Amino acid sequence: MKKFILAISLALIGVFAASAQKFALVDMEYILKNVPAYEMANEQLNQVSQRWEKEVNELSKEAETMYKNYQSEMVFLTDDQKKKREEEITAKEKEAAEARYKYFGPEGELYKKRQSLMKPIQEDVYNAVKSVAEEKGYQAIFDRASSQSIVFASPRIDVSNEVLSKLGYSNK
């Protein structure tokens, strides 16, 4: 009987403790869409990415053209010429692969550029969310945009517009 009463007491304490916590939601996609610096940074990243992609594609196309020419001229080439052409084609393919890795690899130029452009914006948003949480006494603020487990949430607990105000942007 003592164990049953202890279990019920602990359950009630847990329920009261959980209900005392305050939490809120933010929609990071909505917030970032309303931050002009984020949109400008995204546009800048797209332009750089397209330029680099074009460069890599040109290198790949050169290698492909070299290979097609090699195939059509192969019957007229000596063994030494064939070997030289194959090495040139391989070198061009390697150059294209290295350029792709340099620009788009895990620690590539695009990653570094994204970090340099986005990190300050993300830090500002984080600080604004933290400020709203401290002012309103929230223990946790969840991102509704990235949480697939939130089926429904009352709009009253969404503090996205307050975060935008902290950032100095009016909600649209």
C-alpha positions in Angstrom: 0.0 0.0 0.0 2.9 2.4 0.8 4.4 1.8 -2.6 1.1 2.6 -4.3 0.7 5.9 -2.4 4.3 6.7 -3.1 3.8 6.1 -6.8 0.6 8.2 -6.9 2.4 11.0 -5.1 5.3 11.0 -7.5 3.0 11.0 -10.4 1.1 14.0 -9.1 4.3 15.8 -8.4 5.5 15.2 -11.9 2.2 16.4 -13.4 2.3 19.6 -11.3 5.9 20.2 -12.2 5.3 19.7 -15.9 2.3 22.0 -15.8 4.3 24.7 -14.2 6.7 24.9 -17.1 6.0 27.4 -19.8 6.9 26.8 -23.4 6.3 28.4 -26.8 6.8 27.8 -30.4 8.5 29.8 -33.2 8.4 29.3 -36.9 12.0 29.7 -38.1 11.0 29.6 -41.7 8.6 32.5 -41.2 11.1 34.4 -39.2 13.9 34.0 -41.7 11.7 34.9 -44.6 11.0 38.2 -42.9 14.7 39.0 -42.3 16.0 40.8 -45.4 19.6 40.0 -44.6 18.8 36.3 -44.8 17.1 36.7 -48.2 20.1 38.7 -49.5 22.5 36.1 -48.2 20.6 33.3 -49.9 20.6 35.2 -53.2 24.3 35.7 -52.9 24.9 32.0 -52.2 22.7 31.1 -55.2 24.7 33.3 -57.5 28.1 32.0 -56.3 26.8 28.4 -56.4 25.6 28.9 -60.0 28.9 30.4 -61.1 30.9 27.5 -59.5 28.5 24.9 -61.0 29.0 26.5 -64.4 32.7 26.3 -64.0 32.6 22.6 -63.0 30.2 21.8 -65.8 32.5 23.4 -68.3 35.4 21.3 -67.1 33.3 18.2 -67.3 32.2 19.1 -70.8 35.8 19.7 -71.9 36.7 16.2 -70.7 33.7 14.7 -72.5 34.6 16.5 -75.7 38.2 15.3 -75.4 37.0 11.8 -75.0 34.7 11.9 -78.0 37.5 13.3 -80.1 39.8 10.6 -78.9 37.3 7.9 -79.8 36.8 9.2 -83.3 40.6 9.7 -83.9 41.7 6.6 -82.1 42.3 4.4 -85.2 44.7 7.0 -86.6 46.8 7.4 -83.4 50.0 5.5 -82.4 50.1 3.8 -79.1 52.1 6.6 -77.6 49.6 9.2 -78.8 46.7 7.1 -77.4 48.4 6.9 -74.0 49.1 10.7 -74.0 45.5 11.5 -75.0 44.1 9.1 -72.3 46.3 10.8 -69.7 45.1 14.2 -70.8 41.4 13.1 -70.6 42.0 11.6 -67.2 43.7 14.7 -66.0 40.8 16.9 -67.2 38.3 14.6 -65.5 40.3 14.7 -62.3 40.4 18.5 -62.6 36.6 18.6 -62.8 36.2 16.3 -59.8 38.7 18.3 -57.8 36.9 21.6 -58.6 33.5 20.0 -57.6 35.0 18.9 -54.3 36.7 22.2 -53.8 33.5 24.2 -54.2 30.8 21.8 -53.1 32.6 19.3 -50.8 31.8 18.9 -47.1 34.4 21.6 -46.2 34.2 23.3 -49.6 34.0 27.0 -50.6 30.2 26.9 -50.6 30.1 25.6 -47.1 32.5 28.2 -45.9 30.6 31.0 -47.7 27.3 29.8 -46.2 28.9 29.8 -42.7 30.3 33.3 -43.1 27.0 34.7 -44.4 24.4 32.8 -42.3 26.1 32.4 -39.0 25.7 36.1 -37.9 22.0 36.0 -38.9 21.4 32.7 -37.1 23.1 34.1 -34.0 21.0 37.2 -34.0 17.8 35.1 -34.3 19.0 32.8 -31.5 19.7 35.8 -29.3 16.3 37.3 -30.0 14.6 33.9 -29.2 16.6 33.7 -26.0 15.6 37.2 -25.1 11.9 36.5 -25.6 12.2 33.3 -23.6 13.9 35.1 -20.7 11.4 38.0 -20.7 8.3 35.8 -20.9 9.7 33.1 -18.5 9.7 30.2 -21.1 11.7 27.2 -20.2 11.7 26.0 -23.8 10.9 27.3 -27.2 10.4 24.8 -30.0 10.8 25.4 -33.7 7.5 24.3 -35.3 9.0 24.4 -38.8 11.5 21.7 -38.1 9.4 19.6 -35.7 7.4 17.0 -37.6 5.8 15.7 -34.4 3.7 18.8 -33.8 0.3 18.0 -35.2 -1.5 21.1 -33.8 -0.4 24.0 -31.7 -2.4 27.0 -30.6 -1.4 30.2 -32.3 -1.4 31.8 -28.9 1.9 30.1 -28.0 3.6 31.1 -31.3 6.1 33.9 -30.5 7.5 34.3 -34.0 6.3 37.9 -34.3 7.8 38.8 -31.0 11.2 37.4 -32.1 10.9 39.5 -35.3 10.2 42.6 -33.2 13.3 41.9 -31.1 15.2 41.7 -34.4 13.8 45.1 -35.4 11.5 43.9 -38.1 7.8 44.4 -38.3 5.7 41.4 -39.0 4.1 41.5 -42.4 
